[in-house]
C-alpha cells in the first residue's frame, strides 16, 4: 500500500511539473525558469545557470553567471518555439512573450485537457496493476479475502483523492490561462 501511495504521489508531482511547463500569460517566468539548457555537456534548468529578472509583464532579462554559455542559452530558448522574441545584449538576453490570443488560450486548454486525461489514465493503470497483484495474492491464499476487499476499498479512496487533486491542479491552471 505504501508503494502504491508513493507512486500516486509521483504521478501527481509529474503532473504539477508538466503544468508548470505550459506557459500562460501571467506565469511566463515559471516556464522560462524550467527551460532545459544544454551547457557544459549536461542539461540544466535555466534558473540554475542565470539570473532572470522581470522587466515588465511580458519581458524578462536573462543574465548568465558565466557569459560563455550565453549562446547555449539563446540556442535552447529558440528551440522551444515559444512564439516570442529574443534580443541579445552584451552579456544578457531580453525575452519578450507575445500576449496570448483567445485562439491560443483555446488550444492551451484543449492540450491541457488531453494532458489531464493522460495522467488520470496513468493513475487507473497503476490501480489496475496493483489490484491485479493483490488478486493474485488472494487467489494463492497469501492474503485473506477480507484483507483483499479492505485494501481494494482503500485503493479506490486513494485513486479518488488523486483524481480530485489532478482536477484541482487542472482547474487552477485553467483559471491562470483564462485570466
N, C-alpha and C positions, 0 to 999 in steps of 0.2 A: 504494500500500500504506500509506504514512504517513497519508494522508487517511482511509483505512478504519479504521486503528487509533485515530485521533483521534475519529472518530465513535463507535466502540465504547466508548471511554473516556467520552465524553459521555453515552452511554446508561446506563452503569454509575453515573456520578455522579448522573444524574437519578433512577435507582432508589434510590440512597442517600438523596437528599433526600426522595423520596416516603416512604421507610420512616421517616425522622425525623418526618414529619408525622403518622404513625399513633401515637396515644397509647397507651402501655401504663402500667400502674400505677406502675412504677418510674421511668419516664422522662418524666413529665409535663412536666418542666422543658424538655426539648428541644422538645416540641410547643409549649409556651407561648412560648418564645423566638422561634419561627418563625412565629407567627400574624401575618398581614399586617394592618396598621392603616393606614387612610387618614387622614393628618394633613397639614396644610399643602398640601393639594391633590395629594399623591403617596402611593404605597404604601411603607410601611416595615415591616421586621420589628420586632416588639415590643421585642426586645433592643436595637435601636438608638434607641429612644425612652424607655426606662425601665430602672430597675434592678429586678431580680427576685430576691427572696430567699426561701428555703425556710423556712417556719415549722415545719412538721412533714412527715411522709411524704406527706401529700396536700393540704397548704395552702401557698400562695405569696402573697407580698406584692409587688404591682406598684406602684412609685412612679415616676411620670413625671418627667423632668427639667424639663419645662415643664408646670405644673399645668393650664394652659389646655386641654391635649389629653386630660385625664383622661376626659371624657365620650366622646371619639372612641375611646379605648382600650376603654372599657366597652361602647360600642355594637358595635364589631367583634368583641370577645370573645363577646358574646351571640349574634352572628350565626353563630358556629361551631357552636352547639348541642352543646357538648362534654359536656353531661349533668351538669355541676357547678353550683356556685353562685358568684355574685359579690356581695360585700358592699362597698359604697362607704364609705370612711372619709373624713376631711377631705381629705387630699392623696394618697390611695393606694387601691388595690383589694385585697381579700383574695379570692383564688381558691381554692375548695375543689373537689377532684376526688373523685368518688364511687369507692368501691372497685369494681374490675372483677369482675363476676359470671362464673360459668362460661359462661353463655349468651353474654355479651358477648365473652368470650375466643374462643368457638367462631366467632362472627360475624367477629371481627377476623381470625382465622386463615383463614377462608373468603375474606374480602376480600383478605387478604394473598396467598393463592394465586392469585387472579384477577389481581392486580397483577403478581405474578411472571411469570405466563404472558404478560401483555401486553408486558412488557419482553423476554421471550425471543422473542416474535413480532417485535418491533422489530429485534432482532439478526438474526433469519433474513431479514427483508425487506432489511436493509442488505446482508447477504451475497449474497442473490439478485440485487439490483440491481448490486452490484459485479461478480459473476460474469457477469451479462448483458453489461455493458460490456466486460469482459475478453474474453468470447467474440466479441463484435463486433470487437474489435481483432484477435483471432486470425484471424477469417474474412476480414478485409480485409488480412491479411498485415502488419499493423503490428508484431505480436509473433510470436515463433516458437511452435510447438506445445509445445516443451519448456518455454519460459518460462510459457506458459499453465498447464500442469499443475503446475509447481513453485509458481507463485503460488496456484493453486487449493488446493493442499495446505497452504500456509502460512495461507491464509484459514480453512480448516477448523480448523486448530490454534488460531488466534486466537478463532474462534467458540466452540470447546470451552472455552477458558480463560475467556472472558467468561461462558458459561453456568455454569461452575463458580463463578465469583465471585458471580454473581447468586444461585445456590443457597446459597452460604456466607453471604451477607448475609441471605437469607431465613431460614436456619436460626438465625442469631444473633437476629434479630427474633422468631422463633417462641419461642426459649428465653426471651427477655425478657418476652414476653407471658404465657407459661405459668408463670413464676416468681412 
